[in-house]
Amino acid sequence: MKKIVLITWILGMALMTSSCRKEVLSDHQIEVDSAEEVHTEEIVFSPEDAKAAGVVSEPVVSGEFYGVIPVGGQILEAPGDSVTLTAQVPGIISFVQPITEGMRIEKESSVFVISSSHLQDGDPAQRARIVYEAALREYERGLELVKDKIISEKEFNSIRTDYENARLSYEAIGRYAAGGVEIKSPTEGYVKDCLIKEGDYVQLGQPLMSVIRNQRLQLRADLPERHYGAIEKISSARFKTSYSDEVYELGKMGGKLVAYGRSSVTQGGFIPVTFEFDHLPGIITGSFAEVYLLTEKRKNVITLPLTALTEEQGIYFIYLQVDESCYEKRSVELGQNDGERVEIIKGLEGGEQVVVQGAIHVRLASSSDIIPGHTHEH
């Protein structure tokens, strides 16, 4: 009887152990299934929809990338790139055509006429013209007389000197037009500012208008004092204006580093770093800019276009293309950026296929087309 009871107890314990093992196995399997569900969570986006949305991907490749110091700056006109028109005689000013800031001016085009007919001493332009014409007639007569030995070389030289002086005075005043002296632009360019109004009285030599040629511009970057140790490593720059998303690269615009400041006293804690470059249409003198100062090159750096990034609550994500219709979302840690590309310091190893255009459309697809636990065939 005792043997029967013992056997029954042993069999009962064995059954309990077996049942417990099954429960443990079942719990473990649930954990594995749950882990696989998270790992295999995929974004399904058909090739047709991706193409329509402009989704483009490219393989991740490491390469060279400059060190970058992001600062603020301003676009300025280069010294010597503007010309100021001045009054060549005193008098009343009149406009040949309406003048507005920014309008184009052609070389040798008439801009103003100055009338001096009301002056007490008479019109200086008329006086200069009369003196010049009299000196010209005397000079032409002297040429014949000296040729026939009627006057000496010394007398002729005196006549020629008087003529040259009269000519220079007349030409300095400018061309006499109907109603006064015509003021022309010596260069082509754009009106920077007009300093007088129609009907104003102007003095001899008074500035009338500035014309900017816009052939060369300057970029002044304001470098914070804390970056002074890197100032000698700065080689070039990129910049982006407040009114455009285009990023300009000075190296492609004939740009060069002109100088950097030796003191921050006048800049309130900032050191000016100045570049000069060729003007391009669309760049407005005086506008402010985001500047990316470029320092030394670094090798084996993984970078992506800024268009590859999406952001959620301060965390940045990219989207890997696993195959033609499958994408995977991944968080990344960012380094420096030069306005077009950004350094990826964590989250990519290289070789992956990353969405570089249309990432926002993949993100929108992820909010509606994520299939939990879906196993995609690769």
PERAVEN-V574170 format. One line per field, one symbol per residue. ss: DSSP state (H for helix, E for strand, L for the rest). burial: I if it has 16 or more other ideal C-beta (glycine too) atoms within 10 Angstrom, else O. Layout:
ss=???
burial=???
//
This chain:
ss=LHHHHHHHHHHHHHHHHHHHHHHHHHHHHHHHHHHHHHHLLEEELLHHHHHHLLLEEEELLEEEEEEEEEEEEEEEELLLLEEEEELLLLEEEEELLLLLLLLEELLLLEEEEEELLLLLLLLHHHHHHHHHHHHHHHHHHHHHHHHLLLLLHHHHHHHHHHHHHHHHHHHHHLEEELLEEEEELLLLEEEEEELLLLLLEELLLLEEEEEELLLEEEEEEEEEHHHHHHHHHLLEEEEEELLLLLLEEHHHLLLEEEEELLLLLLLLLEEEEEEEEELLLLLLLLLEEEEEEEEEEEEEEEEEEHHHLEEELLEEEEEEEEELLEEEEEEEEEEEELLLEEEEEELLLLLLEEEEELHHHHHHHHHHHEELLLLLLL
burial=OOOOOOOOOOOOOOOOOOOOOOOOOOOOOOOOOOOOOOOOOIIOIOOOOIOOIOIIIOOIOOOOIIIIIOIOIIIIIIOOIIIOIOIIIIIIIOOOOOIOOOOOIOOOOOIIIIIIOOOOOOIIIIOIIOIIOOIOOOIOOIOOOIOOOOIOOOOIOOIIOIIOOIIOIIOOIIOIOOOIIIIIIOIOIIIIOIOIOOOOOIOOOIOIIIIIIIOIIIIIIIIOOOIOOOIOOIIIIIIIIOOOOOIIIIOOIOIOIOOIIOOIOOOOOIIIIIIIIOIOOOIOIOOOIOIIIIIOOOOOIIIIIOIIIIOOOOOIIIIIIOOOIIIIIOOIOOIIIIIOIIIIOOOIOOOIOIIIOIIIIIIOIIOOOOOOOOOOOO
//
